[in-house]
Amino acid sequence: MPAPKGHPCYFKNNGRPPKYDLEKEAADLLEWSLKPDSTAIYEFAYNKEYLVAQFDEFCDRSETFSKAYKKAKERVAKNRADKCSKNEMNYGVWAKSAAIYDHLLRQHNREEVEHKIDYEVMKKLPNSTPQNEAVVALVEKLAEENAVLRKELREMKEKSVQ
């Protein structure tokens, strides 16, 4: 039977103490990310008992770890860009996973894809008849509403992270 809530031995994961000290791991991650040769989060987790795939779970359990992980990804993105600009890292290797580390690039790529899809839909519609103009107007309205909803969703996600 797990310890009752409020008891000093109570832990959120069914009464067992957490396996990893996420506050310490967050501090270690931030310290590691300051090194100029830190170019992939996998390097940080390589000698650890846990997997990089568990980072999402860690972020859910610890706000400190979540913030540290985001900051580390930003630093890694900068380190990678610096290495590419100095020809110390092949751009092709960097470009494949750049959006993982660079939030702004990921957002830009997503918006480009959405715009391209909207454009392809518009291109496929036949030209200028009264019915087609109504359909085009409807598609444009839906695209605008979709963009507004996506923006609101992003804002809600950003507020929930803060």
Secondary structure by P-SEA (a helix, b strand, c coil): ccccccccccccccccccccaaaaaaaaaaaaaacccccccccccccccccccaaaaaaaacaaaaaaaaaaaaaaaaaaaaaaaaccccaaaaaaccccccaaaaaaaaaaaaaaaaaaaaaacccccaaaaaaaaaaaaaaaaaaaaaaaaaaaaaaaac
